[in-house]
Amino acid sequence: NDAKNTQAQVLETLAKAIDKSSQTFDQVTAKIIPKSGFVISGGKFEADIMLVAYDSKQSNDVIVNGNTIKPEGGVAKYEVTTAGEGTQTVKGYIDFKGKDGDKQLPFETQYTVFKGAATISADAMNVMYIGLDNPVSISVPGFPPEKVVATMNGGTLVKKSGTGYIAKVNKRGEATISVSVKTDDGGSRSMGSAKFRVRNIPKPEAQLGTLQNGEVQSVGTIRANANRIYGSLGEGFAFEGVKYNVVSFVFLYVPKRGEPRTVPGNGPNLPPAALQMIAGLKSGDRILLDQIRATGPDGTRNLAPVIITAR
């Protein structure tokens, strides 16, 4: 009898204590909380699975990153439009109003924002050129740029911004870019590599003003353009704006009737003697620019001759 009385008293005391300090619950649900929203192939997916009880009639305010959310049916729905890339933190507290007083129950979680993009490459065009800044974009879906590590064999790789890199090569053959990511445990994991063919810049072409090799133009058009020699790789080259500065050439004037005359030139501009010959240009006469040498991003190169005919 004493034991029964003692048991009843204990149960009554516990019931009163719980009733005073606890929250009432009328709903139960299962929740799974993943450790990370992204998992590398071969890595581990980790999550906490638990039984959660809550009060569907309770209206405790939820404060997230300084903003208040009113629960509906005992559950606060949080959403935000993401901006930028990288790891984002969501933290706040529940303004819990219990029978034993008000409390602020804190919470915190993180998620990763990345820019979705398709990776498209033409295998036959994986070429890098000696002497040029070869732009390369490197990214790993699901990982912010600060967790991506890229290295290069057969050249140097310099990060410019975000996913943008500049690759420089100086020897014909092949170069390889390898990519890895930093993992949450402080290690790294390889994400693959890509090979590139390393080639010399194609041979540049010279032109007289806007006149290109082989053109047949009126005397007036030739006189209007015959002042400066340019060297370029043409519109078909993948890199725009690659220029070559002419350092020397030989100007050859070949009249339709009469003996050819030559004038050496230094720099890109035609010398005065050559301009005098062009001033007397007649239909059927020809201008030939030969032994053209020009400097560019890959050093000094010889350019093909330019022949222009007056009509």
C-alpha positions in Angstrom: 0.0 0.0 0.0 2.8 2.4 0.8 4.4 1.7 -2.6 1.2 2.3 -4.4 0.6 5.6 -2.6 4.2 6.7 -3.3 3.8 5.8 -7.0 0.6 7.8 -7.3 2.1 10.8 -5.7 5.2 10.7 -8.0 3.1 10.4 -11.1 0.8 13.2 -10.1 3.9 15.5 -9.3 5.5 14.6 -12.7 2.2 15.3 -14.6 1.9 18.7 -13.0 5.5 19.6 -13.7 5.2 18.6 -17.4 2.0 20.4 -17.7 3.6 23.6 -16.4 6.7 23.6 -18.5 5.9 21.8 -21.7 4.2 22.7 -25.0 1.1 20.8 -26.1 1.3 18.9 -29.4 -1.5 17.6 -31.7 0.4 16.7 -34.9 3.2 14.2 -35.5 5.2 13.9 -38.8 8.4 12.4 -40.0 11.2 14.7 -41.1 14.5 14.0 -42.9 17.1 16.8 -42.7 20.1 16.3 -45.2 23.5 17.4 -44.1 24.1 18.8 -47.6 22.0 19.5 -50.7 24.8 18.3 -53.0 26.7 15.0 -53.0 29.7 14.1 -55.2 29.4 10.8 -57.0 31.1 8.2 -54.8 30.6 10.4 -51.7 28.2 9.9 -48.8 24.7 11.2 -48.4 24.1 12.0 -44.7 20.8 13.0 -43.1 19.0 13.1 -39.7 15.6 11.3 -39.7 13.3 12.0 -36.8 9.8 12.1 -35.5 8.6 15.6 -35.1 5.6 16.7 -33.0 4.1 20.1 -33.3 1.0 22.2 -32.3 -1.1 23.0 -35.4 -2.9 25.7 -33.4 0.2 27.4 -32.1 1.1 30.8 -33.7 4.7 31.4 -32.4 6.4 34.0 -34.6 9.4 32.8 -36.6 12.2 35.3 -37.2 14.5 34.5 -40.2 17.4 36.8 -41.0 15.5 39.6 -39.3 12.2 39.0 -41.0 9.1 37.8 -39.2 7.0 34.9 -40.6 3.6 34.0 -39.3 3.0 30.2 -39.1 0.0 28.6 -40.8 -1.3 25.4 -39.3 1.7 25.5 -36.9 4.2 25.5 -39.8 6.2 28.6 -41.0 7.0 28.6 -44.7 10.2 30.4 -45.7 11.3 31.2 -49.2 13.7 33.7 -50.7 15.0 34.6 -54.2 18.6 33.7 -54.4 21.3 36.1 -55.7 24.9 35.5 -56.4 26.7 32.2 -56.0 28.3 30.3 -53.1 27.2 29.1 -49.6 24.3 31.0 -48.1 23.3 30.9 -44.4 19.8 31.0 -43.0 19.4 31.6 -39.3 16.9 33.0 -36.8 14.8 31.9 -33.9 11.3 30.8 -32.9 9.6 33.2 -30.5 8.3 30.4 -28.3 5.6 31.3 -25.8 5.4 28.5 -23.3 3.6 28.0 -20.0 6.8 28.7 -18.1 7.6 31.9 -20.0 8.8 33.2 -23.3 11.9 31.8 -25.0 13.8 32.3 -28.2 14.7 29.0 -29.8 17.5 29.5 -32.3 18.1 27.6 -35.6 20.6 27.8 -38.4 21.2 26.1 -41.8 23.1 26.6 -45.0 22.5 26.0 -48.7 24.7 26.4 -51.8 23.7 28.6 -54.8 25.2 27.9 -58.2 24.6 29.2 -61.6 23.0 26.5 -63.8 24.5 26.2 -67.2 25.0 23.7 -69.9 28.6 22.7 -70.8 29.0 22.6 -74.6 32.3 22.1 -76.3 33.4 21.3 -79.9 36.0 18.5 -79.4 37.7 19.3 -82.7 38.2 22.9 -81.6 39.9 22.3 -78.3 42.9 24.4 -79.4 45.2 26.9 -77.5 47.6 29.2 -79.3 51.1 30.0 -78.4 51.6 33.7 -77.5 47.9 34.5 -76.9 45.8 34.8 -73.7 43.5 31.8 -74.2 40.3 32.4 -72.2 38.9 29.3 -70.4 35.7 29.0 -68.3 35.8 26.4 -65.6 32.9 25.5 -63.3 31.5 22.4 -61.5 27.7 22.4 -61.1 26.7 22.3 -57.5 29.9 24.0 -56.2 30.6 27.7 -55.9 33.7 29.1 -57.7 35.7 29.4 -54.5 35.6 25.7 -54.0 36.8 24.8 -57.5 40.6 24.3 -58.0 42.0 24.2 -61.5 45.6 23.3 -62.5 47.4 23.1 -65.9 50.0 20.8 -67.2 51.9 22.1 -70.3 51.2 25.8 -69.5 50.1 28.3 -66.9 46.6 29.0 -65.7 45.6 32.3 -64.1 42.2 32.9 -62.5 40.7 36.2 -63.5 37.2 36.2 -61.9 34.6 33.7 -60.8 34.7 30.9 -63.4 37.0 32.8 -65.8 40.7 31.8 -66.4 43.5 32.7 -68.8 45.7 29.9 -70.1 49.1 30.6 -71.6 51.1 28.0 -73.5 54.6 28.3 -75.2 55.3 24.9 -76.7 53.5 22.9 -79.4 51.9 19.7 -78.4 49.3 19.1 -75.8 48.2 20.8 -72.6 45.9 19.4 -69.9 43.6 21.2 -67.4 42.6 19.2 -64.3 39.8 20.3 -62.0 39.0 19.3 -58.4 36.7 20.6 -55.7 37.3 21.3 -52.0 35.2 19.0 -49.8 33.5 19.8 -46.5 36.0 17.6 -44.5 38.9 19.8 -45.7 40.1 17.4 -48.5 39.6 17.5 -52.2 38.1 15.4 -54.9 39.0 15.2 -58.6 36.3 16.1 -61.0 38.0 15.3 -64.3 40.3 16.9 -66.8 40.4 18.2 -70.4 43.1 18.0 -73.1 43.9 20.9 -75.5 46.0 20.9 -78.6 48.7 23.6 -78.6 49.4 25.3 -81.9 51.2 28.2 -83.4 49.1 31.2 -84.4 48.2 30.9 -88.1 50.3 33.0 -90.5 49.1 36.6 -90.5 48.2 38.4 -93.8 49.2 41.8 -94.8 47.0 44.4 -96.6 47.5 47.9 -97.9 44.9 50.0 -96.1 41.7 48.1 -96.8 43.1 46.5 -99.9 43.9 42.8 -99.7 46.2 40.7 -101.8 45.0 40.1 -105.4 42.5 42.9 -105.6 42.0 44.9 -108.8 40.9 48.4 -108.0 40.6 51.8 -109.6 43.5 54.2 -109.5 41.5 56.5 -107.1 40.8 53.7 -104.7 44.4 52.6 -104.6 45.6 56.1 -104.0 43.1 56.5 -101.1 44.4 53.4 -99.4 48.1 53.5 -100.2 49.5 55.0 -97.0 49.9 52.2 -94.4 50.5 48.4 -94.3 48.5 46.4 -91.7 49.0 42.8 -90.6 46.2 40.7 -89.1 44.8 37.1 -88.9 41.6 37.9 -90.8 38.0 37.6 -89.8 38.1 33.8 -89.8 40.4 33.6 -86.7 38.8 32.8 -83.4 40.5 35.6 -81.5 39.4 39.0 -82.5 41.7 42.0 -82.5 45.1 40.2 -82.9 47.3 42.6 -84.7 50.8 42.5 -86.2 52.9 45.7 -86.5 54.9 45.9 -89.7 58.6 46.7 -89.1 60.1 46.5 -92.6 59.1 45.7 -96.3 60.1 46.4 -99.9 57.8 48.4 -102.1 57.9 47.4 -105.8 56.2 49.5 -108.5 55.6 47.5 -111.7 54.3 49.8 -114.5 52.4 48.3 -117.5 55.1 49.8 -119.7 58.5 50.5 -118.3 61.0 49.2 -115.8 60.0 48.1 -112.2 61.3 50.3 -109.4 61.8 49.4 -105.7 61.9 51.3 -102.5 62.7 49.9 -99.1 60.4 50.8 -96.2 60.7 50.7 -92.4 57.6 50.7 -90.2 54.0 50.4 -91.5 53.9 53.7 -93.5 54.9 53.9 -97.2 58.0 56.1 -97.7 57.6 59.4 -99.7 59.3 57.9 -102.8 56.7 55.1 -102.9 53.9 57.7 -102.5 55.3 59.6 -105.5 55.1 56.4 -107.7 51.5 55.8 -106.6 50.7 59.4 -107.6 51.6 58.5 -111.2 49.8 55.2 -111.1 48.0 54.3 -114.4 45.6 51.6 -115.4 47.3 48.2 -115.7 50.1 49.2 -113.3 50.8 47.0 -110.3 52.0 47.5 -106.7 53.8 44.7 -104.9 54.7 44.7 -101.2 57.4 42.0 -100.6 59.7 40.8 -97.8 57.2 42.1 -95.2 58.2 41.5 -91.6 55.9 42.2 -88.7 55.9 41.6 -84.9 52.9 40.2 -83.0 52.1 38.3 -79.8 54.3 35.3 -80.9 57.3 37.4 -82.1 58.5 38.5 -85.5 57.1 36.8 -88.6 57.4 37.0 -92.4 54.1 37.9 -94.1 53.1 36.8 -97.6 53.5 39.4 -100.4 50.6 41.7 -101.5 49.9 42.4 -105.1 47.4 45.0 -106.2 46.5 45.9 -109.8 45.1 49.2 -111.0 42.3 49.1 -113.6 
